[in-house]
Amino acid sequence: MTRRLSLVLLLAASGTALVAQPAVPPTRSHHPDVPYQSPVSLGAASYAKILCSGVFVSGREEDEVRRNSASFLMTAPYQTEPVTADVDRAARRVRVTLKGVTRTAAFYGDQGCVIHPEGQDRVFFTPVPVRTTLPDAAAQPWPMGDAADPAPWPAGLDRARVAAAVDLAFADPGGLTAAMVVVHKGRIIGERYMPGITKDTQLESWSMGKSLTATLVGLVVKRGAFGLDDPAPVPDWRRPGDPRGAIRVRDIMRMSSGLSFTGQDDRWMDPHTQYHDHFFIYAGAVDAFRYAISSPVEFAPNTVGRYRNVDPMTLGFLVRQAVEQQGEEYLTYPQRALFDHVGIRRQVLEPDPWGNFLLSGYDYGTARNWARLGMLYLQDGVWQGQRLLPEGWTTFVRTPAPAWKRREYGGQFWVNGEGQWNLPRDAYFMSGAGGQHTFIVPSHDLVIVRMGHQRGAPVGTKLLNQSLAALVAAVEPSRGAAPGPIATRAPVRTRAGSRPPAAAPTSR
C-alpha cells in the first residue's frame, strides 16, 4: 500500500475532512480547470522568470544568473539539460527553450518580471508605477535614509571583532554571499557586499517575502479588516457545509490550515511528469490566489503544521480583498502603507499574470530594506513612535505554532526554538531559499541580514552560522555582560531541494 493511500484511509477512518487526490499530476488533481503543464514547460518558465529578474531587476550579469540562480525551480531530471536563453534587452523579455519547449517572461516596470501563460504573450493586469513619497535617501540619516552616521563608534563594542565576524560570512567565495548588514541598537555596525553588489541592489529574497506577507496582514488586521481568530473571510469558504469554513486566519498564518497542497517533501511524486503545487504557483503563470483558495481540505485546521505555499497565497488573497474593498490600489499598497513609513524607497514585488503578488518567493529587496523590516519587528511593530502593527503582533509571529512537531515555526516567521542557529533561543527570522535571512534577536537588540545566490547555499549556510556565533560574542560586552567564548555548535547542514530535520530551513 502506498504512503499516500495509507494516509487517505487513515484520515477517512478518523473522520478528518479531506478530499482524496488521484494519482495524476497535481495541476489536474486539485484543480481540474487548470490545464496540465509538464515539468519541462514549467522548468523553462521558471528559468525565464529568474533570469529575467536577475538581469532586469537586480542588474546582474546574464551568465552569472544562469550559473548561480536560474535553474532553482526546475525538477531534478531537467536541471542538467541544455537550456537556450534569448535575453532581449531592448524589449526586456527573456525566452527560454528546454527540450523543444519555449516559455517567456517579461519585465513590467515596477512589477518586475512576470511569466506569460503557456501559449500566450501577455499578462492580465495593467502595470502601474510605484512611487515613494520619501526624499532622497542620501539626505536622511539611517534608518529613514542612507546618510552616514556621524556619531562616534559605540563604546564597549570592538569594531575589529565585528568586522571579522562579518567577514566570516564571506570567507569562502563558494558560499556566494552577496550582502550582509548588522544592526545593533538601531545602528549599522557591520556591512559588506560581494563585488558587483551594492546597498542599492535589489536581490532575490525568496521566502523572506512570506514574512512580508505577514506584515501586510498585520496592517489590514490593525485597521479592522478581520482578526486572527476570525474564520478566514474567503467567500467560497463561507458557503454552508464547506469544510474550509472552520479555518481561521490564525491557522493560515501558522502554516497549519490543513489545505491539500503537494510539496517538495512528497517523495511519491514523479519529477519527470509531476510538478508539485508548492512550486507550481511560481511557474504555472496561473491566478495563484484562486489556485490556492480552491484547494480542498486534507487535514483538520491547526492539527498539522507543514511548509506549503497555499497558506501565504491565501493570506495574499485576504490582503488584496481587504485593500480593494476599501477602494485602494492594490499594487501600490505596500509602498504606501508600509515601505514609506520605514525608509524603504523601492522593493520589487512580482505578481502572477493576474496581478497577485507572489510574495511566497518572487520579491526583490536590498539588504538594508530587510534590515529596516527587521527593525520594525525588533521595535514591537512601532516605528519612530508610530504603531504600524497591532499590539501583540510581533509576539504572535515569534511564538511556536502548536501544530508543528518541532519548535521551529511561528506565524510566517521561523523561530530558533530548536537552537538550529548560533543565536539565542529568542531569535526569530525571515528565511528564504539560497540563504536569505533576516534574524531578529530581541535579547541582544540585533538585526542581522544575510543574502546570497542560490547555488552557494550549502556553503553559505555553514559560513553564516559561524558568523552568527562571532557576532553574538562581539556584541556581548556592549550589553554589559562578560565576554564569552564563540559558540561551537556544528555548522548547519543543508541538502538541495529540502529542509533537513534539525537544520536551518532552505525555505522557498
C-alpha atoms as one frame of an Amber mdcrd trajectory, in Angstrom:
protein
   0.000   0.000   0.000   1.414   3.412  -0.907   2.097   6.055   1.725  -0.447
   8.375   0.079  -3.192   5.729   0.087  -2.409   4.793   3.685  -2.765   8.451
   4.696  -6.098   8.773   2.896  -7.512   5.648   4.575  -6.215   6.687   7.992
  -7.756  10.150   7.810 -11.014   8.783   6.472 -11.213   6.336   9.373 -10.571
   9.133  11.851 -13.337  11.262  10.392 -10.981  14.064   9.349 -12.374  16.009
   6.412 -10.361  15.564   3.231 -10.589  15.220  -0.494  -8.577  12.227  -1.751
  -6.218  13.013  -4.603  -5.970  10.695  -7.618  -2.547   9.663  -8.843  -2.343
  12.223 -11.644  -0.297  15.426 -11.968  -1.217  17.832  -9.146  -2.167  20.604
 -11.557  -5.187  18.489 -12.524  -5.933  16.577  -9.310  -6.638  19.694  -7.232
  -7.829  21.973  -9.999  -9.493  20.237 -12.947  -9.989  23.591 -14.692  -6.221
  24.240 -14.786  -4.592  22.649 -17.848  -1.722  20.283 -17.198   1.760  21.712
 -17.782   4.727  19.390 -17.973   7.784  19.783 -15.720   9.701  20.644 -18.886
   7.398  23.573 -19.659   7.319  24.723 -16.031  11.090  24.413 -15.775  11.543
  26.603 -18.847   9.049  29.143 -17.473  10.727  29.398 -14.077  14.188  29.645
 -15.651  12.986  32.504 -17.868  11.491  34.384 -14.902  14.502  34.038 -12.623
  16.860  35.036 -15.427  14.623  37.989 -16.338  14.546  39.231 -12.750  18.252
  38.685 -12.253  19.109  40.785 -15.291  16.381  43.455 -15.314  15.549  43.801
 -11.587  18.876  43.043  -9.898  21.190  44.179 -12.705  23.288  41.010 -12.517
  25.238  39.604 -15.444  23.313  37.088 -17.552  25.923  34.319 -17.343  26.238
  34.715 -13.587  22.456  34.449 -13.062  22.298  31.358 -15.270  25.139  29.738
 -13.347  24.055  30.618  -9.814  20.270  31.025  -9.705  18.198  30.293 -12.798
  17.643  26.522 -12.574  16.353  26.580  -8.992  12.696  25.702  -9.662  13.379
  23.039 -12.284  12.761  19.422 -11.268  15.928  17.384 -10.822  15.812  15.409
 -14.104  15.944  18.621 -16.132  18.379  20.778 -14.165  21.338  19.453 -16.172
  19.625  19.602 -19.584  20.896  22.201 -22.089  18.927  25.445 -21.923  18.753
  28.031 -24.687  18.019  31.542 -23.446  17.368  34.645 -25.520  17.650  37.823
 -23.436  16.163  40.711 -25.435  17.453  43.800 -23.644  15.536  46.224 -25.850
  12.181  44.555 -25.215  13.178  43.450 -21.710  11.979  39.957 -22.458  13.504
  36.519 -21.919  12.642  33.424 -23.942  13.916  30.057 -22.747  13.808  26.759
 -24.614  14.195  23.433 -22.813  13.860  20.141 -24.711  11.983  21.874 -27.508
   9.561  23.768 -25.229   9.755  27.580 -25.161   8.424  29.819 -22.370   8.623
  33.577 -21.900   8.924  36.084 -19.075   8.975  39.856 -19.486   9.813  42.902
 -17.401   6.844  45.084 -16.404   8.477  48.058 -14.727   7.812  48.381 -11.011
   6.044  44.999 -11.022   9.292  43.302 -12.056   9.272  40.199 -14.250   6.204
  38.069 -14.922   5.874  34.682 -16.635   3.498  34.651 -19.586   0.915  31.868
 -19.592   1.695  28.865 -21.738   0.930  29.661 -25.380   0.335  33.376 -24.719
   2.422  36.520 -24.748   0.632  38.820 -22.330  -0.483  39.487 -18.783  -3.982
  40.209 -17.493  -3.388  43.246 -15.286  -2.386  46.818 -16.014   1.108  47.591
 -14.686   1.303  50.716 -12.550   4.221  52.837 -11.373   5.119  52.576  -7.695
   6.456  55.842  -6.333   7.825  56.700  -2.922   6.935  59.908  -1.130  10.270
  59.920   0.707  13.075  62.378  -0.090  16.442  61.298  -1.472  17.922  58.636
   0.820  21.282  60.404   0.827  19.629  63.386   2.525  18.298  61.442   5.525
  20.171  59.519   8.221  19.640  55.825   8.835  17.142  54.231   9.159  14.877
  56.597   7.186  17.735  57.210   4.771  21.276  56.130   3.983  23.338  59.117
   5.117  26.402  58.140   7.115  26.044  58.169  10.897  28.290  60.929  12.314
  28.069  59.644  15.896  31.184  58.075  17.466  31.565  54.313  17.378  29.683
  52.815  20.352  31.764  52.494  23.480  32.433  48.933  24.572  31.942  47.492
  21.087  35.067  46.094  19.422  34.945  47.345  15.825  37.581  44.942  14.549
  35.824  41.984  16.134  32.517  42.902  14.479  34.205  43.305  11.097  35.915
  39.934  11.483  32.579  38.306  12.297  31.002  39.750   9.147  33.984  38.645
   7.093  33.362  35.049   8.186  30.193  35.035   6.067  32.325  35.835   3.006
  35.269  33.572   3.874  34.650  31.066   1.067  33.697  32.504  -2.353  31.778
  29.277  -2.975  29.184  30.456  -0.454  28.121  33.212  -2.879  27.300  35.553
  -0.006  26.068  38.704  -1.742  25.288  41.018   1.178  25.359  41.272   4.941
  24.079  44.041   7.208  24.250  44.025  11.009  22.216  46.494  13.082  22.829
  46.801  16.832  20.757  49.155  18.964  19.418  50.780  15.809  22.821  51.480
  14.252  24.512  49.703  11.351  27.695  48.266  12.835  28.606  45.853  10.061
  28.018  45.846   6.306  29.669  44.130   3.359  28.825  43.191  -0.246  30.319
  40.906  -2.862  31.857  42.580  -5.945  29.144  43.895  -8.237  26.550  44.194
  -5.454  25.823  47.432  -3.577  23.498  48.666  -0.867  21.038  49.570  -3.646
  20.952  46.177  -5.393  17.527  44.539  -5.401  18.442  40.950  -4.534  16.451
  37.738  -4.808  14.792  37.353  -1.422  12.610  34.279  -1.939  10.568  33.185
   1.076  11.511  36.138   3.244   8.506  37.502   1.363   6.261  35.235   3.449
   7.164  37.359   6.464   6.445  40.456   4.391   3.014  38.977   3.673   2.543
  38.537   7.428   3.389  42.209   7.843   0.787  43.242   5.275  -1.738  41.032
   7.057  -0.850  42.855  10.277  -1.583  46.191   8.624  -5.073  45.184   7.495
  -5.783  43.483  10.836  -4.863  46.702  12.624  -7.396  48.663  10.645 -10.126
  46.109  11.372 -10.481  44.111   8.159 -10.529  40.845  10.149  -8.977  39.301
  13.239  -6.622  36.396  13.817  -9.346  34.250  15.328 -11.939  35.057  12.683
 -12.838  32.365  10.176 -10.841  33.280   7.078 -13.091  35.578   5.017 -12.724
  33.707   1.744 -16.177  33.977   0.120 -16.159  30.458  -1.314 -15.376  29.029
   2.124 -18.342  30.755   3.741 -20.867  28.597   1.895 -22.869  26.314   4.201
 -21.227  22.946   4.659 -17.844  23.890   3.213 -15.243  22.221   5.493 -12.855
  25.119   4.901 -15.206  27.362   6.874 -13.513  26.220  10.088 -10.089  27.554
   9.040  -9.111  30.655  10.998  -6.751  33.388   9.885  -4.521  32.272  12.780
  -4.273  28.762  11.311  -3.220  30.082   7.914  -0.623  32.371   9.479   0.873
  29.348  11.222   1.082  27.192   8.068  -1.490  24.938   9.719  -4.576  25.464
   7.540  -4.772  21.796   6.561  -5.390  22.639   2.901  -4.222  19.985   0.461
  -1.162  21.170  -1.430   1.672  18.960  -2.603   5.215  19.964  -1.706   8.867
  19.129  -2.189   8.794  16.550   0.605   6.101  14.470  -1.141   8.531  11.804
  -2.314   5.852   9.770  -4.052   5.716  12.257  -6.912   7.468  11.532 -10.221
   9.691  14.529 -11.125   9.625  13.517 -14.795   5.861  14.001 -15.092   4.688
  15.809 -11.949   5.411  19.246 -10.534   4.201  19.858  -7.014   1.795  22.643
  -6.078   4.323  24.401  -3.837   6.414  25.320  -6.892   3.575  25.376  -9.413
   2.265  28.689  -8.131   5.641  30.208  -9.094   5.977  28.650 -12.550   2.433
  27.932 -13.700   1.507  31.512 -14.691  -1.979  30.955 -13.298  -4.160  33.025
 -10.974  -2.199  31.926  -7.921  -4.631  33.272  -5.348  -7.558  31.469  -6.973
  -5.428  28.323  -7.270  -4.644  28.442  -3.543  -8.097  29.182  -2.168  -9.606
  26.486  -4.418  -7.584  23.797  -2.652  -9.579  21.170  -0.754  -9.097  20.151
   2.871  -6.643  17.388   3.724  -6.240  17.843   7.489  -8.353  19.481  10.155
  -7.087  23.037  10.765  -4.461  23.529  13.474  -3.602  19.810  13.610  -0.726
  19.530  11.125   1.961  22.151  10.558   3.843  21.932   7.277   5.579  24.287
   4.909   3.270  24.902   1.941   2.747  27.941  -0.268  -1.019  27.527  -0.128
  -1.108  29.426   3.164   0.866  32.568   2.223  -1.031  32.671  -1.088  -4.328
  32.557   0.810  -3.104  35.346   3.087  -2.197  37.327  -0.022  -5.756  36.894
  -1.268  -7.097  38.199   2.053  -4.841  41.250   1.880  -5.831  42.066  -1.693
  -9.508  41.618  -0.902  -9.264  43.906   2.149  -7.342  46.604   0.271  -9.670
  46.645  -2.717 -12.772  46.622  -0.529 -11.513  49.956   0.790 -11.253  51.246
  -2.777  -7.443  51.377  -2.687  -4.895  50.492  -5.375  -3.521  47.064  -4.521
  -0.253  47.156  -6.473   0.896  50.335  -4.705  -0.475  49.467  -1.270   2.755
  48.024   0.255   4.719  51.137  -0.689   2.074  53.498   0.617   1.060  51.656
   3.784   4.380  50.150   4.852   7.553  50.962   2.949   7.261  54.748   3.010
   6.863  54.565   6.791  10.108  52.658   7.387  12.512  54.258   4.935  12.160
  51.800   2.029  12.045  53.611  -1.284  11.955  50.611  -3.605  11.125  46.953
  -3.086  10.140  44.945  -6.161   7.145  42.684  -5.520   6.441  40.499  -8.532
   2.937  39.239  -9.375   1.413  36.431 -11.381  -0.188  37.334 -14.755  -3.349
  38.381 -12.890  -1.548  40.930 -10.747  -1.455  38.917  -7.498   1.763  39.420
  -5.524   3.697  36.143  -5.352   5.263  37.073  -2.036   5.905  33.458  -1.159
   9.113  33.964  -3.133   9.033  36.467  -6.005  10.246  39.522  -4.130  13.410
  41.578  -4.509  14.850  43.947  -1.936  18.117  45.367  -0.691  19.843  44.081
   2.422  19.193  47.450   4.058  15.494  47.173   3.221  15.267  43.840   5.016
  17.205  45.282   7.949  14.594  48.029   8.247  11.798  45.454   8.276  13.705
  43.505  10.932  13.965  46.678  12.998  10.211  47.170  12.761   9.757  43.798
  14.469  12.564  44.385  16.946  10.699  47.565  17.969   7.432  45.654  18.532
   5.808  46.962  15.363   6.426  50.614  16.268   8.431  52.959  14.043   9.648
  56.294  15.366   6.770  56.496  17.804   4.056  55.367  15.394   2.470  51.949
  15.868   2.219  50.255  12.474   1.402  46.690  13.543  -1.234  45.629  16.080
  -0.219  45.288  19.691   0.917  41.730  20.299   1.599  41.053  16.603   5.335
  40.541  16.999   4.722  38.213  19.946   2.313  36.160  17.849   4.603  35.717
  14.837   7.522  34.561  17.000   5.530  32.139  19.171   5.988  28.484  18.076
   2.936  27.178  16.218   1.313  24.376  18.251   0.562  22.125  15.266   4.220
  21.883  14.235   6.095  18.902  15.660   9.233  20.960  16.217   9.513  24.417
  17.773  10.752  25.977  14.555   7.852  27.910  13.022   5.667  30.744  14.239
   3.389  32.946  12.143   5.023  33.221   8.706   8.326  33.601  10.584  10.773
  30.895  11.593  11.839  30.670  15.245  15.091  29.467  16.790  13.263  27.250
  19.241  15.402  24.214  18.423  18.642  26.177  18.574  19.361  25.440  14.937
  21.281  28.689  14.593  24.135  30.004  16.725  21.849  32.622  18.219  19.885
  32.951  21.465  16.650  30.974  21.601  14.596  34.185  21.490  15.769  34.824
  17.917  13.207  34.598  15.135  13.689  35.224  11.467  12.565  35.650   7.904
  14.064  32.958   5.708  14.293  32.247   2.002  15.910  29.833  -0.430  19.508
  30.410  -1.343  20.413  31.556   2.144  18.267  34.680   2.507  17.835  35.504
   6.195  16.769  38.390   8.386  17.379  37.498  12.038  15.735  39.444  14.855
  17.383  38.934  18.258  15.481  40.889  20.952  17.796  39.878  23.817  20.776
  41.423  22.028  18.998  44.308  20.239  20.280  42.828  16.984  19.084  42.538
  13.403  21.280  40.534  11.040  20.627  40.249   7.306  22.464  37.823   5.048
  21.643  37.431   1.352  23.202  35.281  -1.337  22.784  33.401  -4.595  21.073
  30.020  -4.759  23.932  27.758  -5.838  26.067  28.821  -2.888  23.502  27.983
  -0.199  25.122  24.814   1.272  28.492  26.522   1.778  26.984  29.916   2.580
  24.795  28.492   5.350  27.786  26.991   7.161  29.674  30.268   6.906  26.665
  32.195   8.173  26.292  30.071  11.280  29.938  30.670  12.133  29.453  34.393
  11.536  26.393  34.493  13.803  28.298  32.941  16.689  31.051  35.503  16.289
  28.616  38.411  16.076  26.822  37.408  19.259  30.147  37.138  21.044  31.224
  40.527  19.693  28.188  42.425  20.975  28.054  40.716  24.387  30.420  43.224
  26.076  28.281  46.162  24.899  25.283  44.594  26.655  27.100  44.759  29.980
  27.722  41.026  30.083  31.101  39.390  30.387  32.532  38.298  27.035  32.045
  34.600  26.418  33.551  32.104  24.012  32.219  31.890  20.493  29.637  29.124
  20.167  30.971  25.859  18.836  27.757  24.304  17.535  28.350  22.234  14.397
  27.599  24.112  11.178  24.096  23.774   9.834  23.825  21.119   7.123  21.599
  21.505   4.085  20.694  19.345   1.149  19.298  20.525  -2.138  15.556  20.541
  -2.543  14.521  20.027   1.058  14.809  21.228   4.610  16.642  18.538   6.615
  15.497  17.758  10.143  17.245  19.639  12.948  18.817  22.047  10.499  18.243
  25.537   9.242  15.436  25.781   6.697  16.089  26.178   2.996  12.777  27.962
   2.612  11.256  28.648  -0.766
